């Protein structure tokens, strides 16, 4: 619904369902990933995760119950989200360890903040699970490529431009 210009996921703007999963089915896939890949948690991003707030609340609460972490990226600001006390938004925030808030603004694009797209976006540590002083938060954006012999997984911020490399 926010539709940030130059969004990294513009294919998520369309509200027409492409591939629907129940929360239980998605939770099963998360559990499978936890067993096979030892993931420590999930990241919810968009489009806008709060556009599906009821389902998101069920998912993040269930993920927390099984001991995994939750990171949510929202174009809304934390101050606006937390005003919804007693609502589904409050349930999501209560089950979230890290919230990255604010819309992506292309004019403020950065590669210097790990997992963050633009300098206006803020990181809120909503639980004691992670430490804001951890050095990973001061690392620049990166891309990790994993190959297990069958599949390639790419995680991070791939660039459309070729990096300058010396051989």
TORKE-764955 format. One record per residue (C-alpha): y, z, x; residue number from 1. Coordinates in steps of 0.001 Angstrom, whole numbers, plus 524288, in hexadecimal, padded with zeros to 5 digits. Last residue first. Layout:
N
+-------+-------+-------+-----+
:     y :     z :     x : seq :
+-------+-------+-------+-----+
:     Y :     Z :     X : NUM :
...
+-------+-------+-------+-----+
END
This chain:
167
+-------+-------+-------+-----+
:     y :     z :     x : seq :
+-------+-------+-------+-----+
: 7DC29 : 7D901 : 8A62D : 167 :
: 7E95E : 7DC1D : 8A05A : 166 :
: 7EA57 : 7DDAE : 891E0 : 165 :
: 7F54F : 7DAD1 : 8887A : 164 :
: 7F00B : 7DDD5 : 87B03 : 163 :
: 7ED78 : 7D2CD : 87183 : 162 :
: 7F59C : 7D42C : 86543 : 161 :
: 7F049 : 7D6A8 : 857A1 : 160 :
: 7ED88 : 7E48D : 85BC0 : 159 :
: 7E1ED : 7ECA4 : 85779 : 158 :
: 7E593 : 7FA4E : 85300 : 157 :
: 7D9F7 : 8033C : 852A9 : 156 :
: 7CB90 : 801ED : 85005 : 155 :
: 7C370 : 7F5B5 : 85204 : 154 :
: 7B4F2 : 7F64B : 84F0D : 153 :
: 7ABD5 : 7EBA5 : 85419 : 152 :
: 79E3B : 7EB8B : 84E76 : 151 :
: 79099 : 7E868 : 8535E : 150 :
: 78F39 : 7ED10 : 86163 : 149 :
: 796FF : 7F97B : 85EEA : 148 :
: 7A44C : 7F3CB : 8621F : 147 :
: 7B05D : 7FC4D : 8615F : 146 :
: 7BE67 : 7F7E4 : 86360 : 145 :
: 7C92F : 80206 : 8643C : 144 :
: 7D767 : 7FE37 : 86296 : 143 :
: 7E2DB : 80611 : 8671F : 142 :
: 7EF74 : 80BFD : 8626F : 141 :
: 7F67E : 813EA : 86CB8 : 140 :
: 7F22E : 821B4 : 87063 : 139 :
: 7FADD : 82D36 : 86C9B : 138 :
: 7F225 : 8316B : 8615C : 137 :
: 7E5ED : 83076 : 869DF : 136 :
: 7EBB5 : 83B0D : 87291 : 135 :
: 7E89E : 845B4 : 8687B : 134 :
: 7F531 : 84D53 : 865FB : 133 :
: 7F4B5 : 84A3D : 85757 : 132 :
: 7E7CB : 8519F : 856B8 : 131 :
: 7DD8B : 84DA2 : 84CE1 : 130 :
: 7D547 : 855C9 : 84373 : 129 :
: 7E051 : 85F67 : 8408F : 128 :
: 7E353 : 85887 : 833B9 : 127 :
: 7EEB3 : 85085 : 82E94 : 126 :
: 7F2C5 : 84A8D : 83B93 : 125 :
: 7FDBB : 84182 : 83777 : 124 :
: 8001A : 83505 : 83F4D : 123 :
: 80C9D : 82DA6 : 83C74 : 122 :
: 80FB4 : 81F51 : 83A79 : 121 :
: 81D89 : 81B07 : 83DD9 : 120 :
: 81931 : 815F1 : 84B34 : 119 :
: 8106F : 80B5A : 845AB : 118 :
: 801DC : 8086D : 84604 : 117 :
: 7FBB1 : 8158B : 84965 : 116 :
: 7ED8B : 816C5 : 84DF2 : 115 :
: 7F1EB : 81B36 : 85B76 : 114 :
: 80078 : 81A96 : 85D6E : 113 :
: 805AD : 81131 : 867C0 : 112 :
: 8023B : 80468 : 8611B : 111 :
: 80E2D : 80506 : 85870 : 110 :
: 813DE : 7FD59 : 84D21 : 109 :
: 82128 : 8022C : 8485E : 108 :
: 825CF : 7F4D6 : 8435F : 107 :
: 8185D : 7F371 : 83CE8 : 106 :
: 81A19 : 7FF7F : 83496 : 105 :
: 80D12 : 80581 : 830AE : 104 :
: 80F8E : 80EBE : 8258A : 103 :
: 80FE1 : 81D5C : 82783 : 102 :
: 80555 : 82770 : 829A2 : 101 :
: 7FA03 : 829D7 : 832D5 : 100 :
: 7F243 : 8351A : 82D1E :  99 :
: 7E861 : 83C88 : 83548 :  98 :
: 7DE2C : 84663 : 830C8 :  97 :
: 7DDBD : 8423F : 8228D :  96 :
: 7D633 : 849D6 : 81815 :  95 :
: 7E227 : 85192 : 8138A :  94 :
: 7EA5A : 84529 : 813F2 :  93 :
: 7E0D0 : 83E30 : 80AED :  92 :
: 7E048 : 8498E : 8014D :  91 :
: 7EF32 : 84A4E : 80138 :  90 :
: 7EFEC : 83BDD : 7FDF9 :  89 :
: 7E646 : 83E15 : 7F2BB :  88 :
: 7F00E : 84768 : 7ECED :  87 :
: 7F1C0 : 85616 : 7ED9A :  86 :
: 7FDD6 : 8548B : 7F5FD :  85 :
: 8035A : 846A8 : 7F5B3 :  84 :
: 80EE4 : 849D5 : 7FE7E :  83 :
: 805D7 : 84852 : 80A4B :  82 :
: 805DA : 8397D : 8091C :  81 :
: 814A6 : 8381C : 8094A :  80 :
: 81682 : 840B9 : 8154C :  79 :
: 80B07 : 83A06 : 81C02 :  78 :
: 8117C : 82CC2 : 81B1E :  77 :
: 80B06 : 8216D : 8143A :  76 :
: 805F2 : 815EF : 81C24 :  75 :
: 7F96D : 81D84 : 81DE8 :  74 :
: 7EF8F : 81E86 : 828F5 :  73 :
: 7E506 : 828BA : 8268B :  72 :
: 7DC8C : 82F6E : 830C6 :  71 :
: 7D0A6 : 8370A : 82C25 :  70 :
: 7C6DC : 83EB0 : 8343D :  69 :
: 7B855 : 8402D : 831E5 :  68 :
: 7B17B : 84CDA : 82E60 :  67 :
: 7A96F : 848A6 : 8229D :  66 :
: 7B2E2 : 84F93 : 8197D :  65 :
: 7BE7D : 848C6 : 82005 :  64 :
: 7B8BE : 83B6B : 81CC1 :  63 :
: 7B684 : 83FA5 : 80E9E :  62 :
: 7C4A6 : 84417 : 80D21 :  61 :
: 7C951 : 8377A : 81386 :  60 :
: 7C15B : 82F0B : 80A32 :  59 :
: 7C47F : 83613 : 7FD7E :  58 :
: 7D302 : 83633 : 800CA :  57 :
: 7D2A7 : 827C4 : 8047A :  56 :
: 7CC63 : 8246C : 7F770 :  55 :
: 7D74A : 82B1A : 7EFEB :  54 :
: 7E1FF : 8264D : 7F918 :  53 :
: 7DEF0 : 817C6 : 7F8D4 :  52 :
: 7ECF5 : 81375 : 7FB43 :  51 :
: 7EDB2 : 81F40 : 8046D :  50 :
: 7E628 : 8176E : 80E8D :  49 :
: 7F0F5 : 80D16 : 80FCD :  48 :
: 7ED3B : 7FFA5 : 814B6 :  47 :
: 7E793 : 805F4 : 81B95 :  46 :
: 7E2CF : 81125 : 8239A :  45 :
: 7D880 : 81BA3 : 82300 :  44 :
: 7D2F6 : 8202A : 82FFA :  43 :
: 7C5A8 : 82696 : 8304A :  42 :
: 7BF1D : 83125 : 8383A :  41 :
: 7B7CF : 83537 : 84461 :  40 :
: 7AFCA : 828DE : 8457D :  39 :
: 7A2A9 : 82AE8 : 84C36 :  38 :
: 79F5A : 81C60 : 84B9B :  37 :
: 79228 : 81C46 : 844B3 :  36 :
: 79280 : 82970 : 83D8D :  35 :
: 7A10F : 8296F : 83A88 :  34 :
: 7A0AC : 81B1A : 836D9 :  33 :
: 795A0 : 81DF6 : 82D32 :  32 :
: 79D6B : 8295F : 827AC :  31 :
: 7A931 : 82080 : 825E5 :  30 :
: 7A0C8 : 81653 : 81F1B :  29 :
: 79B71 : 820C7 : 815EC :  28 :
: 7A956 : 82571 : 8132A :  27 :
: 7AD07 : 81797 : 80F73 :  26 :
: 7A1AC : 816F3 : 805EC :  25 :
: 7A56F : 8241F : 80014 :  24 :
: 7B3BA : 8200D : 7FEDA :  23 :
: 7AF34 : 81407 : 7F76E :  22 :
: 7B0C9 : 8070E : 7FE12 :  21 :
: 7B84C : 7FB2C : 7F97B :  20 :
: 7B91B : 7EEB9 : 80165 :  19 :
: 7C429 : 7E55C : 7FE5F :  18 :
: 7CB86 : 7ED0D : 7F40D :  17 :
: 7D86D : 7E680 : 7F085 :  16 :
: 7E338 : 7EFC2 : 7F4F5 :  15 :
: 7E7DB : 7E61E : 7FF2C :  14 :
: 7EF84 : 7ECAD : 80A16 :  13 :
: 7E366 : 7EF7B : 8126B :  12 :
: 7E36C : 7E1DB : 81878 :  11 :
: 7F08B : 7E594 : 81E56 :  10 :
: 7E997 : 7EEF5 : 827BA :   9 :
: 7F19E : 7EF43 : 8345F :   8 :
: 7FE17 : 7EFC6 : 82C3F :   7 :
: 808B7 : 7E634 : 830A0 :   6 :
: 81152 : 7EAAD : 82559 :   5 :
: 80C75 : 7F73F : 81F19 :   4 :
: 80685 : 7F4E5 : 811B3 :   3 :
: 80943 : 8022E : 80B89 :   2 :
: 80000 : 80000 : 80000 :   1 :
+-------+-------+-------+-----+
END
